[in-house]
Amino acid sequence: YQRVKGGLIRLGEIGETLAMGEGLETTLSWYRLARLGYFGDDWVDPSIACAVSLGNLCGGATGSIPHPTIKGRTILNGEPATDAPGAAIPAHVRRIVLIGDGDSDGPATMAALLTAARRHQADGGAVFVALAPAGSDFNDVLLSNGQIDPPPILTFEEFETAAIAAMTPPPPPREKRLGRISIGEIAVREK
């Protein structure tokens, strides 16, 4: 039994641009889509690696926050912990694409990827995020034969905005009253 903490499965020589996913299937499927030009010319020939788990891909956070929609559950707070860096990125990497699945808990995945994106951004590299469409992963996109369009790769700023929105609880529902309102209730409301 071996621990994967900090490990990285290199799927070829690592260049200045590294696309990194949680698992082999997702990473290789994203890579095939990139080689076919789905993400534009900038991403046709990146190096790729797999981190084995979302926790290793993203590293640890300084804490947690309540899940925005599931009572009693928590998600990472998006602030990277310095003592739990996750997968070790070679020093010569200048651009990172974090590959995220869309078929797992959305807020938890976004929070974990935000933790990684902020960690790598702080290290001085350019960070991008590729998220599979909701309810699917990049293997589903690849095997769909054009039925599922892969979304564009997000810049750090675009992803950070989307992640914060996904991690924020929805506003409470507005109260709705059905039935009759008496003249007395109208008078009280007007004061």
Solvent accessible surface area in square Angstrom, and as a share of the most:
residue,aa,sasa,rsa
1,Y,238,0.90
2,Q,158,0.70
3,R,182,0.67
4,V,63,0.36
5,K,141,0.60
6,G,26,0.25
7,G,30,0.29
8,L,33,0.16
9,I,74,0.38
10,R,136,0.50
11,L,53,0.26
12,G,49,0.47
13,E,163,0.73
14,I,9,0.05
15,G,30,0.29
16,E,112,0.50
17,T,24,0.14
18,L,0,0.00
19,A,0,0.00
20,M,0,0.00
21,G,0,0.00
22,E,55,0.25
23,G,24,0.24
24,L,87,0.43
25,E,100,0.45
26,T,9,0.05
27,T,0,0.00
28,L,85,0.42
29,S,5,0.03
30,W,0,0.00
31,Y,57,0.22
32,R,121,0.44
33,L,4,0.02
34,A,0,0.00
35,R,109,0.40
36,L,92,0.46
37,G,35,0.34
38,Y,107,0.41
39,F,22,0.09
40,G,33,0.32
41,D,133,0.69
42,D,102,0.53
43,W,19,0.07
44,V,47,0.27
45,D,106,0.55
46,P,8,0.05
47,S,18,0.12
48,I,6,0.03
49,A,0,0.00
50,C,2,0.01
51,A,0,0.00
52,V,67,0.38
53,S,40,0.26
54,L,46,0.23
55,G,51,0.49
56,N,9,0.04
57,L,2,0.01
58,C,1,0.00
59,G,8,0.07
60,G,22,0.21
61,A,20,0.15
62,T,93,0.54
63,G,31,0.30
64,S,67,0.43
65,I,54,0.28
66,P,102,0.64
67,H,12,0.05
68,P,13,0.08
69,T,95,0.55
70,I,76,0.38
71,K,201,0.85
72,G,85,0.82
73,R,104,0.38
74,T,84,0.49
75,I,8,0.04
76,L,57,0.28
77,N,36,0.19
78,G,0,0.00
79,E,80,0.36
80,P,32,0.20
81,A,12,0.09
82,T,135,0.79
83,D,122,0.63
84,A,29,0.22
85,P,73,0.46
86,G,10,0.10
87,A,6,0.04
88,A,67,0.52
89,I,46,0.23
90,P,21,0.13
91,A,97,0.75
92,H,84,0.37
93,V,14,0.08
94,R,140,0.51
95,R,65,0.24
96,I,10,0.05
97,V,0,0.00
98,L,0,0.00
99,I,2,0.01
100,G,2,0.02
101,D,28,0.15
102,G,19,0.18
103,D,76,0.40
104,S,64,0.42
105,D,38,0.20
106,G,37,0.36
107,P,27,0.17
108,A,26,0.20
109,T,9,0.06
110,M,23,0.10
111,A,0,0.00
112,A,6,0.05
113,L,0,0.00
114,L,1,0.01
115,T,0,0.00
116,A,0,0.00
117,A,0,0.00
118,R,46,0.17
119,R,23,0.08
120,H,12,0.05
121,Q,69,0.31
122,A,88,0.68
123,D,115,0.59
124,G,69,0.66
125,G,21,0.20
126,A,43,0.33
127,V,4,0.02
128,F,39,0.16
129,V,0,0.00
130,A,1,0.00
131,L,31,0.15
132,A,7,0.05
133,P,32,0.20
134,A,104,0.80
135,G,64,0.61
136,S,8,0.05
137,D,17,0.09
138,F,1,0.00
139,N,29,0.15
140,D,59,0.31
141,V,4,0.02
142,L,50,0.25
143,L,123,0.61
144,S,19,0.12
145,N,136,0.70
146,G,47,0.45
147,Q,156,0.69
148,I,58,0.30
149,D,113,0.59
150,P,21,0.13
151,P,42,0.27
152,P,102,0.64
153,I,26,0.13
154,L,39,0.20
155,T,51,0.30
156,F,23,0.10
157,E,109,0.49
158,E,90,0.40
159,F,0,0.00
160,E,43,0.19
161,T,97,0.56
162,A,39,0.30
163,A,0,0.00
164,I,83,0.42
165,A,69,0.53
166,A,33,0.26
167,M,16,0.07
168,T,74,0.43
169,P,83,0.52
170,P,84,0.53
171,P,116,0.73
172,P,114,0.71
173,P,126,0.79
174,R,219,0.80
175,E,168,0.76
176,K,178,0.75
177,R,149,0.54
178,L,170,0.84
179,G,68,0.65
180,R,230,0.84
181,I,79,0.40
182,S,63,0.40
183,I,142,0.72
184,G,44,0.42
185,E,52,0.23
186,I,75,0.38
187,A,49,0.38
188,V,110,0.63
189,R,136,0.50
190,E,137,0.62
191,K,203,0.86
